[in-house]
Amino acid sequence: MLLSLQNNFLFSKSAQARQFIHFGWLVLFLLMPACLTAQVYRAFGQNRYSFAQTTFGYETEYTPASGYSYFRNQQNQLEKKRIGNTLSPTISITGLHFWGHTEFFTSFSLPDIHLSRQKTSGEYQRFGSTGFKLFIPAVRINKPSPYIGMSLASFSYKQGDGVSMKRADCSLLFGLTYSFRKGLLEIGGSYHYSNKQRYFISRIEAVNLKIPALSISADFKYFFDLSINTLQREKNGELKKEYDLLKKRKSLSSFSIGLGPSYSFFTRRSDYNRKVNPYLDDHRVTNLYPDIGVGYYNYRLDATVNFSWRSFRSKLSAFGKIQDVKRNSAGLELYKFFGDYHGFVPFIGGIISLENFRVKESDQGVLTFNRSYQLITAGVIAGWDIRPTRTDWWGVRTNIRWFPFMKLDMPGNTSISMQQVELNFLQLILYPNRIIARTAKTKYR
């Protein structure tokens, strides 16, 4: 529900809407202490159950007005103006791995807060990011830990009637983390080194655009523990009993249900837009969309066959021209898990996907193109599961899908490229057969 609220308010111009969404997250965040745990790898030692620990936090990133663009002034002369000067709040969900040495994170955007809007030209907004941090030394209670890392972050820029230009860029991360008993305080910076673009200020004129290269952030996040109680169950023999129970009831292998947020970024430019509509830019980054999966996990093979469904819409609009692309994707996936490093279990496999696209174009309100496409394409899927044991009734999965062959034919022997990488960093996986086996009234003997 909160993610739905985020999408509804993300581009809202209503100050009341922005206040409401910020207030809702703030209330939830302040209620967190009732659910806290401390650093489990400090309290219980380094084992597979303390290998990873979840955190939930609230982060604010400040981007100073250090970028610039060019505008036509009243004398029809190009005038250089600064862009930036915004606060970008996000909700962060992270996994602290390798007993405090590494963090994998993803963050979800809340509406931006613009400072001194009258001094800012254009609408510049940073969104959530996904990446990792390395702590040297490992995170320790009541001690600072410097970190470095990288992230894949997204932003948008819009000027006048021009396109809302979206990009996903790689950023270098650096900062300092201080650990309390029940949480982390981080102060850091991001260097966005790919910060020069070309932007059309009319259908025929493009100018140099520099995105602010540096932003600073503050993040406080609480510790959560989702698996340390399994250590006690192992010590008292409950895990062995659960394994025997699932084996007896033929539930080690199980159907699976997955749900999580995903987004796509495109890895190739479209020659159609470049030749016919250069001022429309390209389809580069999508908004969040649901990633739903239903599959079957084979315990003996340690492999999964999965049916996944995703749907998104990517829309470009500039100077009265609109290009709208809708996608519905149904994929059959087969992947094999290999290795098990204290519950960190990678996998790799292949996809055969049925893709349904519809492309519409209009110019000044007149429909100029409307076509549907249906194609079957191949892709690659990789990622990892976080699973303390192989008999749990739930798990957390990261999916990375790559579709290298998708493109849509357009007039003039051109095409729109849909070659993309899908990233689903946080998917909850449930195993119904195991849930039923555990909750059945017949007791294990």
Sine and cosine of phi, psi and omega as CSV:
sin_phi,cos_phi,sin_psi,cos_psi,sin_omega,cos_omega
0.00,0.00,-0.67,0.75,-0.01,-1.00
-0.91,0.41,-0.59,0.81,0.06,-1.00
-0.92,0.40,-0.58,0.81,0.06,-1.00
-0.90,0.43,-0.68,0.73,0.07,-1.00
-0.86,0.50,-0.66,0.75,0.01,-1.00
-0.84,0.54,-0.74,0.67,-0.05,-1.00
-0.92,0.40,-0.57,0.82,0.00,-1.00
-0.93,0.38,-0.58,0.81,-0.11,-0.99
-0.98,-0.17,-0.09,1.00,-0.17,-0.98
-0.83,0.55,-0.67,0.74,-0.04,-1.00
-0.94,-0.34,0.34,0.94,-0.01,-1.00
-0.93,0.36,0.65,-0.76,0.08,-1.00
-1.00,-0.03,-0.07,1.00,-0.07,-1.00
-0.99,0.16,0.84,-0.55,0.05,-1.00
-0.90,0.43,-0.56,0.83,0.02,-1.00
-0.91,0.42,-0.63,0.78,0.02,-1.00
-0.90,0.43,-0.69,0.72,0.02,-1.00
-0.88,0.47,-0.69,0.72,0.01,-1.00
-0.89,0.46,-0.63,0.78,-0.02,-1.00
-0.90,0.44,-0.73,0.68,-0.06,-1.00
-0.93,0.37,-0.62,0.79,0.05,-1.00
-0.92,0.40,-0.65,0.76,0.00,-1.00
-0.90,0.43,-0.66,0.75,0.00,-1.00
-0.88,0.48,-0.71,0.71,0.03,-1.00
-0.92,0.40,-0.60,0.80,-0.01,-1.00
-0.90,0.43,-0.67,0.74,0.04,-1.00
-0.88,0.47,-0.72,0.69,0.02,-1.00
-0.87,0.50,-0.67,0.75,-0.04,-1.00
-0.91,0.42,-0.64,0.77,-0.02,-1.00
-0.95,0.32,-0.36,0.93,0.04,-1.00
-0.99,0.12,-0.11,0.99,-0.06,-1.00
-0.86,0.52,-0.61,0.79,-0.13,-0.99
-0.80,0.60,-0.42,0.91,0.01,-1.00
-0.92,0.39,-0.29,0.96,-0.08,-1.00
-0.93,-0.37,0.24,0.97,-0.21,-0.98
-0.99,0.14,0.39,-0.92,0.24,-0.97
-0.73,-0.69,0.21,-0.98,0.03,-1.00
-1.00,-0.07,-0.15,-0.99,0.05,-1.00
-0.92,0.38,0.96,-0.29,-0.11,-0.99
-0.94,0.35,-0.50,0.87,-0.03,-1.00
-0.96,0.28,-0.30,0.95,0.12,-0.99
-0.99,0.13,-0.58,0.81,-0.06,-1.00
-0.99,0.13,-0.51,0.86,-0.13,-0.99
-0.87,-0.50,0.11,0.99,0.04,-1.00
0.99,0.14,0.08,-1.00,-0.04,-1.00
-1.00,0.00,0.97,-0.23,0.04,-1.00
-0.60,-0.80,0.03,-1.00,-0.08,-1.00
-0.92,0.40,-0.37,0.93,-0.03,-1.00
-1.00,0.07,-0.30,0.95,0.07,-1.00
-0.95,-0.31,0.10,1.00,-0.04,-1.00
-0.85,0.52,-0.65,0.76,-0.03,-1.00
-0.80,-0.60,0.59,-0.81,0.02,-1.00
-0.64,-0.77,0.71,-0.70,-0.06,-1.00
-1.00,0.09,0.57,-0.82,0.17,-0.98
-0.76,-0.65,0.43,-0.90,0.02,-1.00
-0.73,-0.68,0.81,-0.59,-0.13,-0.99
-0.56,-0.83,0.07,-1.00,0.03,-1.00
-0.82,-0.57,0.84,-0.54,-0.07,-1.00
-0.84,-0.54,0.60,-0.80,0.11,-0.99
-0.82,-0.58,0.82,-0.57,-0.01,-1.00
-0.94,-0.35,0.80,-0.61,0.02,-1.00
-0.96,-0.27,0.79,-0.61,0.05,-1.00
-0.91,-0.40,0.93,-0.37,0.01,-1.00
-0.94,0.34,0.29,-0.96,-0.02,-1.00
-0.98,0.19,0.93,0.38,-0.06,-1.00
-0.95,-0.30,-0.01,1.00,0.09,-1.00
-0.99,-0.14,0.01,-1.00,0.00,-1.00
-0.41,-0.91,0.35,-0.94,0.15,-0.99
-0.57,-0.82,-0.01,-1.00,-0.02,-1.00
-0.83,-0.55,0.66,-0.75,0.01,-1.00
-0.82,-0.57,0.46,-0.89,0.19,-0.98
-0.99,0.11,0.85,-0.52,0.01,-1.00
-1.00,0.07,-0.11,-0.99,-0.06,-1.00
-0.90,0.43,-0.38,0.92,0.06,-1.00
-1.00,0.00,0.16,0.99,0.00,-1.00
0.89,0.46,0.48,0.88,0.07,-1.00
-0.96,-0.28,0.52,-0.85,0.04,-1.00
-0.95,0.32,0.77,-0.64,-0.01,-1.00
-0.81,-0.59,0.79,-0.62,-0.03,-1.00
-0.99,0.13,0.77,-0.64,0.01,-1.00
-0.70,-0.71,0.50,-0.87,-0.04,-1.00
-0.98,0.18,0.47,-0.88,0.13,-0.99
-0.75,-0.66,0.43,-0.90,-0.02,-1.00
0.81,-0.59,-0.60,-0.80,0.03,-1.00
0.87,0.49,0.83,0.56,0.00,-1.00
-0.72,-0.69,0.43,-0.90,0.18,-0.98
-0.96,-0.28,0.76,-0.65,-0.03,-1.00
-0.87,-0.50,1.00,-0.08,0.02,-1.00
-0.98,0.21,0.58,-0.81,0.07,-1.00
-0.63,-0.78,0.37,-0.93,0.20,-0.98
-0.98,-0.17,0.81,-0.58,-0.06,-1.00
-0.94,-0.33,0.66,-0.75,0.11,-0.99
-0.82,-0.57,0.83,-0.56,-0.11,-0.99
-0.74,-0.67,0.31,-0.95,0.15,-0.99
-0.83,-0.56,0.89,-0.46,0.04,-1.00
-1.00,0.05,0.92,-0.39,-0.14,-0.99
-0.93,-0.37,0.15,-0.99,0.06,-1.00
0.80,0.60,0.66,0.75,0.06,-1.00
0.81,0.59,0.74,0.67,0.12,-0.99
1.00,-0.05,0.06,1.00,-0.01,-1.00
-1.00,0.03,-0.47,0.88,-0.12,-0.99
-0.67,-0.74,0.58,-0.82,0.07,-1.00
-0.79,-0.61,0.78,-0.63,0.20,-0.98
-0.97,-0.25,0.71,-0.70,-0.13,-0.99
-0.63,-0.78,0.37,-0.93,0.21,-0.98
-0.60,-0.80,0.51,-0.86,-0.02,-1.00
-0.69,-0.72,0.52,-0.86,-0.05,-1.00
-0.88,-0.47,0.73,-0.69,-0.16,-0.99
-0.97,0.24,0.59,-0.81,0.29,-0.96
-0.95,-0.31,0.23,-0.97,-0.01,-1.00
-0.86,0.52,0.65,-0.76,0.02,-1.00
-0.92,0.38,0.41,-0.91,0.12,-0.99
-0.91,-0.41,0.92,-0.40,-0.04,-1.00
-1.00,0.00,0.77,-0.64,0.02,-1.00
-0.98,-0.22,0.70,-0.71,0.04,-1.00
0.76,0.65,0.82,0.57,-0.07,-1.00
-0.83,0.56,-0.53,0.85,-0.03,-1.00
-0.91,0.41,-0.30,0.95,0.02,-1.00
-0.99,-0.13,-0.01,1.00,-0.07,-1.00
-0.93,-0.36,0.79,-0.62,0.03,-1.00
-0.97,-0.23,0.74,-0.67,-0.04,-1.00
0.99,0.12,0.27,-0.96,-0.01,-1.00
-0.94,-0.35,0.96,-0.26,-0.02,-1.00
-0.94,-0.35,0.76,-0.65,-0.06,-1.00
-0.58,-0.81,0.76,-0.66,0.12,-0.99
-0.99,-0.15,0.57,-0.82,-0.01,-1.00
-0.92,-0.40,-0.27,-0.96,-0.02,-1.00
-0.93,0.37,0.10,-1.00,-0.05,-1.00
-0.55,-0.84,0.24,-0.97,0.06,-1.00
-0.69,-0.72,0.68,-0.73,-0.02,-1.00
0.00,-1.00,-0.37,-0.93,-0.03,-1.00
-0.59,-0.81,0.36,-0.93,0.07,-1.00
-0.72,-0.70,0.60,-0.80,0.09,-1.00
-0.93,-0.36,0.81,-0.58,-0.02,-1.00
-0.98,-0.20,0.78,-0.63,0.00,-1.00
-0.74,-0.68,0.96,-0.27,-0.04,1.00
-0.98,0.22,-0.09,-1.00,0.00,-1.00
-0.88,0.47,0.40,-0.92,0.02,-1.00
-0.87,0.49,0.79,-0.61,-0.02,-1.00
-0.73,-0.68,0.49,-0.87,-0.03,-1.00
-0.92,0.39,0.74,-0.67,0.06,-1.00
0.88,0.48,0.47,0.88,0.05,-1.00
-0.65,-0.76,0.56,-0.83,0.02,-1.00
-0.98,0.18,0.49,-0.87,0.05,-1.00
-0.67,-0.74,0.94,-0.34,0.09,-1.00
-0.91,0.41,0.44,-0.90,0.04,-1.00
-0.62,-0.78,0.41,-0.91,0.21,-0.98
-0.75,-0.66,0.33,-0.94,0.00,-1.00
-0.04,-1.00,-0.16,-0.99,0.05,-1.00
-0.61,-0.79,0.46,-0.89,0.04,-1.00
-0.61,-0.79,0.42,-0.91,0.19,-0.98
-0.97,-0.25,0.95,-0.31,-0.09,-1.00
-0.89,-0.46,0.36,-0.93,0.00,-1.00
-0.82,-0.57,0.43,-0.90,0.04,-1.00
-0.50,-0.87,0.24,-0.97,0.10,-0.99
-0.70,-0.72,0.45,-0.89,0.08,-1.00
-0.63,-0.78,0.73,-0.68,0.03,-1.00
-0.69,-0.72,0.69,-0.72,-0.03,-1.00
-0.74,-0.67,0.88,-0.47,0.02,-1.00
0.86,0.52,-0.77,-0.63,0.02,-1.00
-1.00,-0.04,0.18,0.98,-0.01,-1.00
-0.96,0.27,0.03,-1.00,-0.06,-1.00
-0.95,0.31,0.49,-0.87,0.19,-0.98
-0.99,0.16,1.00,-0.09,-0.11,-0.99
-0.98,0.20,0.87,-0.49,-0.01,-1.00
-0.94,-0.35,0.64,-0.77,0.02,-1.00
-0.63,-0.78,0.47,-0.88,0.22,-0.97
-0.92,-0.40,0.85,-0.53,-0.04,-1.00
-0.83,-0.56,0.46,-0.89,0.09,-1.00
-1.00,0.05,0.70,-0.71,-0.04,-1.00
-0.81,-0.59,0.59,-0.81,0.12,-0.99
-1.00,0.02,0.70,-0.71,-0.06,-1.00
-0.92,-0.39,0.54,-0.84,0.07,-1.00
-0.40,-0.92,0.47,-0.88,0.02,-1.00
0.23,-0.97,-0.28,-0.96,-0.08,-1.00
-0.68,-0.73,0.72,-0.69,0.03,-1.00
-0.91,-0.42,0.70,-0.71,0.09,-1.00
-0.85,-0.52,0.80,-0.60,-0.08,-1.00
-0.98,-0.21,0.83,-0.55,0.24,-0.97
-1.00,0.03,0.02,-1.00,-0.04,-1.00
-0.91,0.42,-0.55,0.84,-0.09,-1.00
-0.87,-0.50,0.26,0.96,0.00,-1.00
-0.08,-1.00,0.02,-1.00,-0.04,-1.00
-0.80,-0.60,0.66,-0.75,0.17,-0.99
-0.90,-0.43,0.83,-0.56,-0.04,-1.00
-0.84,-0.54,0.72,-0.69,0.14,-0.99
-0.85,-0.53,0.83,-0.56,-0.09,-1.00
-0.40,-0.92,-0.07,-1.00,0.00,-1.00
-0.67,-0.74,0.33,-0.94,0.05,-1.00
-0.78,-0.63,0.76,-0.65,0.07,-1.00
-0.95,-0.30,0.92,-0.39,-0.03,-1.00
-1.00,-0.08,1.00,-0.01,-0.20,-0.98
-0.98,0.22,-0.38,0.92,0.06,-1.00
-1.00,-0.07,0.99,0.16,-0.21,-0.98
-0.87,-0.50,0.18,0.98,0.01,-1.00
-0.92,-0.38,0.77,-0.63,-0.06,-1.00
-0.70,-0.72,0.16,-0.99,0.18,-0.98
-0.91,-0.41,0.71,-0.70,-0.08,-1.00
-0.74,-0.67,0.74,-0.67,0.00,-1.00
-0.99,0.10,0.85,-0.53,0.06,-1.00
-0.99,-0.12,-0.05,1.00,0.18,-0.98
-0.43,-0.90,-0.01,-1.00,-0.01,-1.00
-0.92,0.40,-0.35,0.94,-0.10,-1.00
-0.84,-0.54,-0.09,1.00,-0.08,-1.00
-0.84,-0.55,0.80,-0.60,0.06,-1.00
-0.90,-0.44,0.54,-0.84,0.00,-1.00
-0.80,-0.60,0.26,-0.96,0.09,-1.00
-0.97,0.26,0.68,-0.74,0.01,-1.00
-0.78,-0.62,0.78,-0.62,0.08,-1.00
-0.90,-0.44,0.87,-0.49,0.06,-1.00
-0.98,0.21,0.64,-0.77,0.06,-1.00
-0.78,0.62,0.78,-0.62,-0.14,-0.99
-0.99,0.12,-0.39,0.92,-0.12,-0.99
-0.79,-0.62,0.69,-0.73,0.14,-0.99
-0.67,-0.74,0.46,-0.89,0.00,-1.00
-0.86,-0.51,0.46,-0.89,-0.10,-0.99
-0.60,-0.80,0.40,-0.92,0.12,-0.99
-0.76,-0.66,0.71,-0.71,-0.11,-0.99
-0.62,-0.78,0.78,-0.62,0.16,-0.99
-0.86,-0.51,0.76,-0.65,-0.05,-1.00
-0.66,-0.75,0.56,-0.83,-0.03,-1.00
-1.00,-0.08,0.53,-0.85,0.11,-0.99
-0.98,0.20,0.61,-0.79,0.19,-0.98
-0.78,-0.63,0.47,-0.88,0.10,-0.99
-0.83,-0.55,0.80,-0.60,-0.02,-1.00
-0.90,-0.44,0.00,1.00,-0.13,-0.99
-0.58,-0.81,-0.12,0.99,-0.13,-0.99
-0.92,0.38,-0.42,0.91,0.04,-1.00
-0.91,0.43,-0.33,0.94,0.04,-1.00
-0.92,0.40,-0.47,0.89,0.06,-1.00
-0.88,0.48,-0.69,0.72,0.03,-1.00
-0.91,0.41,-0.62,0.79,0.02,-1.00
-0.91,0.41,-0.54,0.84,0.06,-1.00
-0.93,0.36,-0.68,0.74,-0.03,-1.00
-0.91,0.42,-0.60,0.80,-0.04,-1.00
-1.00,-0.05,0.13,0.99,0.10,-0.99
1.00,0.05,0.05,1.00,-0.03,-1.00
-0.92,0.39,-0.57,0.82,0.00,-1.00
-0.88,0.47,-0.67,0.74,0.02,-1.00
-0.90,0.44,-0.65,0.76,0.03,-1.00
-0.91,0.42,-0.65,0.76,0.02,-1.00
-0.90,0.43,-0.65,0.76,0.04,-1.00
-0.88,0.48,-0.74,0.68,0.00,-1.00
-0.88,0.47,-0.62,0.79,0.02,-1.00
-0.90,0.43,-0.74,0.68,-0.01,-1.00
-0.91,0.41,-0.59,0.81,0.03,-1.00
-0.92,0.40,-0.67,0.74,0.00,-1.00
-0.89,0.46,-0.62,0.78,-0.04,-1.00
-1.00,-0.07,0.21,0.98,0.07,-1.00
0.81,0.59,0.73,0.68,-0.03,-1.00
-0.85,-0.52,0.19,0.98,0.12,-0.99
-0.89,0.45,-0.69,0.72,0.20,-0.98
-0.99,0.11,0.59,-0.81,-0.14,-0.99
-0.41,-0.91,0.47,-0.88,0.25,-0.97
-0.90,0.43,0.39,-0.92,-0.01,-1.00
-0.71,-0.70,0.51,-0.86,0.07,-1.00
-0.78,-0.62,0.78,-0.63,-0.02,-1.00
-0.80,-0.60,0.59,-0.81,0.05,-1.00
-0.49,-0.87,0.73,-0.68,0.04,-1.00
-0.15,-0.99,0.22,-0.98,0.01,-1.00
-1.00,0.07,0.63,-0.78,-0.01,-1.00
-0.70,-0.72,0.32,-0.95,0.17,-0.99
-0.51,-0.86,0.31,-0.95,-0.04,-1.00
-0.86,-0.52,0.57,-0.82,0.24,-0.97
-0.78,-0.62,0.63,-0.78,-0.16,-0.99
-1.00,-0.08,0.63,-0.78,-0.19,-0.98
-0.95,-0.31,0.07,1.00,0.02,-1.00
-0.57,-0.82,0.61,-0.80,0.03,-1.00
-0.97,0.24,0.36,-0.93,0.01,-1.00
-0.99,-0.17,0.83,-0.55,0.00,-1.00
-0.94,0.33,-0.39,0.92,0.05,-1.00
-0.89,0.45,-0.78,0.62,0.00,-1.00
-0.92,0.38,-0.60,0.80,-0.02,-1.00
-0.90,0.44,-0.58,0.81,-0.05,-1.00
-1.00,-0.03,-0.60,0.80,-0.14,-0.99
-0.98,-0.20,-0.67,0.74,-0.08,-1.00
-0.77,-0.64,0.89,0.46,-0.08,-1.00
-0.87,0.48,-0.47,0.88,-0.01,-1.00
-0.96,0.29,-0.21,0.98,0.04,-1.00
-0.99,0.13,-0.17,0.99,-0.04,-1.00
0.92,0.39,-0.50,-0.87,-0.02,-1.00
-0.75,-0.67,0.33,-0.94,0.18,-0.98
-0.97,0.24,0.90,-0.43,-0.12,-0.99
-0.87,-0.50,-0.72,0.69,-0.08,-1.00
-0.65,-0.76,0.68,-0.73,0.05,-1.00
-0.99,-0.13,0.23,-0.97,0.21,-0.98
-0.97,0.24,0.12,-0.99,0.07,-1.00
-0.89,0.46,0.60,-0.80,0.10,-1.00
-0.59,-0.81,0.40,-0.92,-0.06,-1.00
-0.96,0.29,0.63,-0.78,0.09,-1.00
-0.89,-0.45,0.95,-0.30,-0.09,-1.00
-0.93,-0.37,0.73,-0.68,-0.01,-1.00
-0.70,-0.71,0.63,-0.78,0.13,-0.99
-0.76,-0.65,0.82,-0.58,-0.08,-1.00
-0.49,-0.87,-0.23,-0.97,0.03,-1.00
-0.64,-0.77,0.79,-0.61,0.00,-1.00
-0.98,-0.21,0.81,-0.59,0.04,-1.00
-0.99,-0.14,0.90,-0.44,-0.10,-0.99
-0.92,0.40,-0.69,0.73,-0.07,-1.00
-0.91,0.42,-0.67,0.74,-0.01,-1.00
-0.99,0.10,-0.25,0.97,-0.11,-0.99
0.79,0.61,0.80,0.59,-0.06,-1.00
-0.61,-0.79,0.37,-0.93,-0.05,-1.00
-0.74,-0.68,0.67,-0.75,0.26,-0.97
-0.94,-0.33,0.75,-0.67,-0.18,-0.98
-0.66,-0.76,0.66,-0.75,0.14,-0.99
-0.97,-0.25,0.88,-0.48,-0.06,-1.00
-0.91,-0.42,0.53,-0.85,0.04,-1.00
-0.74,-0.67,0.77,-0.64,0.05,-1.00
-0.66,-0.75,0.49,-0.87,0.01,-1.00
-0.52,-0.85,0.73,-0.69,0.08,-1.00
-0.54,-0.84,0.17,-0.99,0.04,-1.00
-0.71,-0.70,0.74,-0.68,0.04,-1.00
-0.82,-0.57,0.84,-0.55,-0.11,-0.99
-0.79,-0.61,0.75,-0.66,0.07,-1.00
-0.90,-0.44,0.68,-0.73,-0.04,-1.00
-0.56,-0.83,0.78,-0.63,0.03,-1.00
-0.33,-0.94,0.75,-0.66,0.13,-0.99
0.79,0.61,0.66,0.75,0.06,-1.00
1.00,0.07,-0.07,1.00,0.02,-1.00
-0.98,-0.22,0.72,-0.69,-0.01,-1.00
-0.80,-0.60,0.74,-0.67,0.12,-0.99
-0.83,-0.56,0.87,-0.50,-0.12,-0.99
-0.85,-0.53,0.86,-0.51,0.00,-1.00
-0.88,-0.48,0.81,-0.59,0.05,-1.00
-0.90,-0.44,0.63,-0.78,-0.01,-1.00
-0.74,-0.67,0.72,-0.70,0.22,-0.98
-0.84,-0.54,0.80,-0.60,-0.11,-0.99
-0.79,-0.62,0.77,-0.64,0.08,-1.00
-0.82,-0.57,0.91,-0.41,-0.11,-0.99
-0.88,-0.48,0.60,-0.80,0.14,-0.99
-0.97,-0.23,0.88,-0.48,-0.13,-0.99
-0.87,-0.49,0.61,-0.79,0.08,-1.00
-0.72,-0.69,0.86,-0.50,-0.01,-1.00
-0.62,-0.79,0.47,-0.88,-0.09,-1.00
-0.90,-0.44,0.75,-0.66,0.11,-0.99
-0.99,0.14,0.56,-0.83,0.05,-1.00
-0.55,-0.83,0.63,-0.78,-0.02,-1.00
0.96,0.28,0.27,-0.96,0.06,-1.00
-0.33,-0.94,0.99,-0.14,0.00,-1.00
-0.98,-0.18,1.00,-0.01,0.03,-1.00
0.80,0.60,0.67,0.75,0.04,-1.00
1.00,-0.05,-0.06,1.00,0.10,-1.00
-1.00,-0.09,0.95,-0.31,-0.19,-0.98
-0.83,-0.56,0.97,-0.26,0.01,-1.00
-0.97,0.23,0.32,-0.95,0.07,-1.00
-0.55,-0.83,0.31,-0.95,0.06,-1.00
-0.47,-0.88,0.52,-0.86,-0.02,-1.00
-0.14,-0.99,-0.24,-0.97,-0.05,-1.00
-0.83,-0.56,0.27,-0.96,-0.03,-1.00
-0.72,-0.70,0.66,-0.75,0.28,-0.96
-0.89,-0.45,0.86,-0.52,-0.18,-0.98
-0.81,-0.58,0.69,-0.72,0.13,-0.99
-1.00,-0.07,0.89,-0.46,-0.10,-1.00
-0.93,-0.37,0.77,-0.64,0.09,-1.00
-0.88,-0.48,0.86,-0.51,0.01,-1.00
-0.86,-0.52,0.47,-0.88,0.22,-0.98
-0.70,-0.72,0.78,-0.63,0.02,-1.00
-0.90,-0.45,0.80,-0.59,0.08,-1.00
-0.82,-0.57,0.62,-0.78,0.12,-0.99
-0.75,-0.66,0.61,-0.80,0.11,-0.99
-0.65,-0.76,0.48,-0.88,0.00,-1.00
-0.74,-0.67,0.88,-0.47,-0.05,-1.00
0.81,0.59,0.64,0.77,0.06,-1.00
1.00,0.08,-0.03,1.00,-0.01,-1.00
-0.98,-0.22,0.82,-0.57,0.00,-1.00
-0.93,0.37,0.85,-0.53,-0.05,-1.00
-0.91,-0.41,-0.27,0.96,-0.01,-1.00
-0.40,-0.91,0.70,-0.71,0.02,-1.00
-0.44,-0.90,0.95,-0.32,-0.06,-1.00
-0.55,-0.84,0.61,-0.79,0.09,-1.00
-0.96,-0.29,0.49,-0.87,-0.02,-1.00
-0.75,-0.66,0.62,-0.78,0.14,-0.99
-0.72,-0.70,0.82,-0.58,-0.03,-1.00
-0.54,-0.84,0.40,-0.92,0.10,-1.00
-0.94,-0.35,0.79,-0.62,-0.06,-1.00
-0.68,-0.73,0.35,-0.94,0.01,-1.00
-0.97,-0.24,0.44,-0.90,0.03,-1.00
-0.48,-0.88,0.04,-1.00,0.01,-1.00
-0.85,-0.52,0.65,-0.76,0.09,-1.00
-0.83,-0.56,0.66,-0.75,0.06,-1.00
-0.53,-0.85,0.21,-0.98,0.01,-1.00
0.35,-0.94,-0.45,-0.89,0.01,-1.00
-0.38,-0.92,0.44,-0.90,0.14,-0.99
-0.96,-0.28,0.54,-0.84,0.24,-0.97
-0.96,-0.27,0.95,-0.31,-0.04,-1.00
-0.65,-0.76,0.93,-0.36,0.02,-1.00
-0.86,0.52,-0.62,0.78,0.07,-1.00
-0.68,-0.73,0.22,-0.98,0.04,-1.00
-1.00,0.03,0.08,1.00,-0.02,-1.00
-0.90,-0.44,0.13,0.99,0.01,-1.00
-0.91,0.40,0.40,-0.92,0.01,-1.00
-1.00,-0.01,-0.01,1.00,0.01,-1.00
-0.53,-0.85,0.26,-0.97,0.07,-1.00
-0.34,-0.94,0.14,-0.99,0.05,-1.00
-0.84,-0.55,0.77,-0.64,-0.12,-0.99
-0.81,-0.59,0.58,-0.81,0.18,-0.98
-0.93,-0.38,0.84,-0.55,0.01,-1.00
-0.93,-0.37,0.75,-0.66,0.12,-0.99
-0.81,-0.59,0.91,-0.41,-0.02,-1.00
-0.93,-0.37,0.61,-0.79,0.03,-1.00
-0.77,-0.64,0.82,-0.58,0.05,-1.00
-0.90,-0.45,0.98,-0.17,-0.13,-0.99
-1.00,0.07,-0.16,0.99,-0.19,-0.98
-0.91,-0.41,0.03,1.00,-0.13,-0.99
-0.99,0.15,0.82,-0.57,0.15,-0.99
-0.46,-0.89,0.43,-0.90,-0.05,-1.00
-0.89,-0.45,0.85,-0.52,-0.01,-1.00
-0.93,0.37,0.69,-0.73,-0.01,-1.00
-0.79,-0.62,0.19,-0.98,-0.02,-1.00
-0.86,0.50,0.40,-0.92,0.05,-1.00
0.97,0.25,0.45,0.89,0.00,-1.00
0.84,0.54,0.62,0.78,0.04,-1.00
-0.86,-0.50,0.00,-1.00,-0.02,-1.00
-0.44,-0.90,0.35,-0.94,0.18,-0.98
-0.97,-0.23,0.85,-0.53,-0.03,-1.00
-0.98,0.18,0.77,-0.64,0.14,-0.99
-0.91,-0.40,0.33,0.94,0.09,-1.00
-0.89,0.45,0.85,-0.53,-0.19,-0.98
-0.50,-0.86,0.34,-0.94,0.18,-0.98
-0.91,-0.41,0.81,-0.58,0.09,-1.00
-0.99,-0.15,0.70,-0.71,-0.02,-1.00
-0.81,-0.59,0.88,-0.47,0.09,-1.00
-0.84,-0.54,0.99,-0.14,-0.15,-0.99
-0.99,0.17,-0.40,0.92,-0.18,-0.98
-0.62,-0.78,1.00,0.03,0.03,-1.00
-0.91,-0.40,0.80,-0.59,0.05,-1.00
-0.99,0.12,0.78,-0.63,0.00,-1.00
-0.91,-0.41,0.79,-0.62,0.07,-1.00
-0.90,-0.44,0.55,-0.83,0.01,-1.00
-0.89,-0.46,1.00,-0.07,-0.11,-0.99
-0.86,0.52,-0.63,0.77,-0.02,-1.00
-0.87,0.50,-0.64,0.77,0.00,-1.00
-0.94,0.33,-0.60,0.80,0.04,-1.00
-0.89,0.45,-0.72,0.70,0.00,-1.00
-0.89,0.45,-0.68,0.74,-0.01,-1.00
-0.88,0.47,-0.60,0.80,-0.02,-1.00
-0.97,0.25,-0.52,0.85,-0.09,-1.00
-0.99,-0.13,-0.04,1.00,0.03,-1.00
-0.87,0.48,0.54,-0.84,-0.09,-1.00
-0.95,0.31,-0.48,0.88,0.00,-1.00
-0.92,0.40,0.85,-0.53,-0.07,-1.00
-0.98,0.17,0.50,-0.87,0.06,-1.00
-0.93,0.36,0.67,-0.75,0.04,-1.00
-0.82,-0.57,0.00,0.00,0.00,0.00
